[in-house]
Amino acid sequence: MHLDYQDQDHFSVYLNNAYLKLHDYENKDSIAKDMKSLVLHLNNRYHLDLRGFYRVIIHLNKKVGMFLDVEKVDTFDLDATTLDFKIIIYLKQPFYLKIEDYELIPQDSSAIFYEDYYYIDVDHLEEERLIYLLEMGTLIYGNEVKEIQRKGRILPKKKVRDETSYLFNTSL
C-alpha cells in the first residue's frame, strides 16, 4: 500500500494486486464496504483529521491493483466527527504503463506514443515482464488513459527479431 497525502482535502492510495487477492472485488458493495473501512483506518492510523463529505473514486485492475482518489467535496455544518463518502467504482479500467525508452517495449507488443513517452496496456503484458517494467515506469489510469487513447499515436507491434538472421546475410 502506498499513501500519497497532498493535503487534508485530497489524497490517493495505491493497493497492489496482492491486496486484491485477499478480498472479493467482483462485487461493488464489497469493494465500497472495504474501502470505507480502509479510509477510516488510514484516518485513525495517520491522524488525517478527515471530516465532511468525500468523493472516493476507485480505479480497479486485477492485474496491477487499485487506486483510490479521495477528495473532500463539502464540510457541512455538522459536528466534528461526521465523515461521509460518495464512492464511485470503475471496474476493469485500462491501466497503462508509462515508459521513456522504446527498447523496453516487449517484442510482439504494441504501444501508444504521446508527449515523448510510450504507453503499454498492462493487460497485454505477461506478469513477469510487468513486474520488471513497473520498476522502469509509472502506472497511469483514469482520465489520463482516456486522453492518451484520444490523442496518442498507436505504434505498430514491435516485430520479434530473428537473432540468427545475420548468419545468413551474404552481403557481409
C-alpha positions in Angstrom: 0.0 0.0 0.0 1.2 3.5 -0.8 -0.4 6.6 0.6 0.1 9.9 -1.2 -1.2 12.7 1.1 -1.4 16.0 -0.7 -3.4 17.8 2.0 -6.5 17.4 4.2 -8.7 17.8 1.2 -7.1 15.3 -1.2 -5.0 12.1 -1.0 -4.6 9.0 -3.0 -3.9 5.4 -2.1 -2.5 2.6 -4.2 -3.1 -1.1 -3.3 -1.3 -3.7 -5.3 -2.9 -6.8 -6.7 -1.7 -9.0 -3.7 -4.2 -7.0 -1.6 -6.9 -7.6 -4.1 -6.4 -11.3 -3.9 -7.3 -11.3 -0.2 -10.8 -9.7 -0.9 -13.8 -10.1 -3.0 -13.6 -7.5 -5.7 -16.2 -8.8 -8.1 -19.0 -7.2 -6.0 -19.2 -3.4 -5.9 -20.9 -3.4 -2.5 -18.0 -5.4 -1.1 -15.5 -3.0 -2.6 -17.3 0.0 -1.2 -17.5 -1.5 2.3 -13.8 -2.4 2.3 -12.8 1.0 1.0 -14.8 2.8 3.7 -13.0 0.7 6.3 -9.7 1.4 4.7 -10.2 5.2 4.7 -11.3 5.1 8.3 -8.3 3.1 9.2 -6.0 5.5 7.4 -7.7 8.4 9.1 -7.1 6.9 12.6 -3.6 5.5 11.9 -2.1 8.6 10.3 -4.2 11.2 12.1 -5.5 12.7 8.8 -8.3 14.5 10.6 -10.9 13.8 7.9 -14.3 15.5 8.4 -17.1 16.2 6.0 -18.2 14.6 2.7 -15.6 12.9 0.5 -15.7 11.6 -3.0 -13.8 8.3 -3.3 -13.0 7.3 -6.9 -11.8 3.8 -7.2 -9.9 2.6 -10.3 -9.6 -1.2 -10.3 -7.5 -3.5 -12.5 -6.9 -7.1 -11.2 -3.5 -7.3 -12.8 -1.9 -4.3 -11.1 -4.2 -3.3 -8.2 -6.4 -0.4 -7.3 -6.0 3.4 -7.0 -8.3 5.4 -4.7 -8.5 9.1 -5.2 -10.1 10.7 -2.2 -11.2 14.3 -2.4 -13.2 16.5 0.0 -16.4 17.8 -1.6 -18.0 19.6 1.4 -17.6 20.1 5.1 -21.2 20.6 6.1 -22.1 22.4 9.2 -22.3 19.2 11.3 -20.3 18.1 14.3 -16.6 17.5 14.1 -16.9 13.7 13.9 -19.1 13.4 10.8 -17.5 11.7 7.9 -19.4 10.5 4.8 -18.4 9.1 1.4 -19.7 9.0 -2.1 -17.9 6.0 -3.7 -17.5 5.7 -7.5 -16.1 2.4 -8.7 -14.6 1.8 -12.1 -14.2 -1.9 -12.6 -12.0 -3.3 -15.4 -10.3 0.0 -16.1 -7.4 0.1 -18.5 -4.1 0.9 -16.8 -1.1 1.9 -18.9 2.5 1.7 -18.1 4.3 5.0 -18.9 7.9 4.5 -20.0 10.6 6.6 -21.7 12.6 4.0 -23.6 11.3 2.4 -26.7 13.6 -0.5 -26.2 11.7 -1.5 -23.1 8.6 -2.3 -25.1 8.4 -6.1 -25.2 8.8 -7.9 -28.6 5.5 -8.5 -30.4 3.8 -5.8 -28.3 2.2 -2.5 -29.4 2.3 0.8 -27.6 1.0 4.3 -27.8 3.3 7.3 -28.2 2.2 10.5 -26.7 4.1 13.6 -25.5 7.6 11.9 -25.6 6.5 8.8 -23.7 5.5 5.3 -24.6 2.4 3.7 -23.0 1.7 0.0 -22.8 -1.6 -1.5 -21.8 -0.7 -3.6 -18.7 -3.3 -6.2 -19.6 -1.2 -7.1 -22.6 1.9 -7.8 -20.6 3.0 -11.1 -19.0 3.2 -10.9 -15.2 7.0 -11.3 -15.1 7.5 -8.6 -17.7 5.1 -6.3 -15.9 6.9 -6.7 -12.6 10.2 -5.8 -14.3 8.7 -2.8 -16.2 7.0 -1.4 -13.1 10.5 -0.5 -11.8 11.1 1.5 -15.0 7.8 3.3 -15.4 4.7 4.8 -13.9 1.2 3.4 -13.8 -1.4 5.6 -15.5 -5.1 5.3 -15.1 -8.4 7.2 -15.3 -8.7 10.4 -17.3 -5.0 10.3 -18.3 -5.6 7.0 -20.1 -8.6 8.4 -21.9 -6.5 11.4 -23.1 -3.7 9.2 -24.3 -6.2 7.0 -26.2 -7.7 10.1 -27.8 -4.5 12.0 -28.7 -1.7 9.4 -28.8 -0.3 7.7 -31.8 -0.7 3.9 -31.9 2.6 2.3 -32.9 2.7 -1.0 -34.8 3.6 -4.1 -32.9 7.3 -4.5 -32.3 8.5 -7.3 -34.5 10.2 -10.3 -33.0 13.8 -10.1 -34.2 15.4 -13.3 -35.5 18.7 -13.3 -33.8 20.3 -15.7 -36.3 19.4 -13.8 -39.4 22.8 -12.1 -39.6 24.4 -15.6 -40.1 22.8 -15.9 -43.5 23.5 -12.4 -44.7 25.7 -12.9 -47.8 26.4 -9.2 -48.2 28.9 -9.2 -45.3 
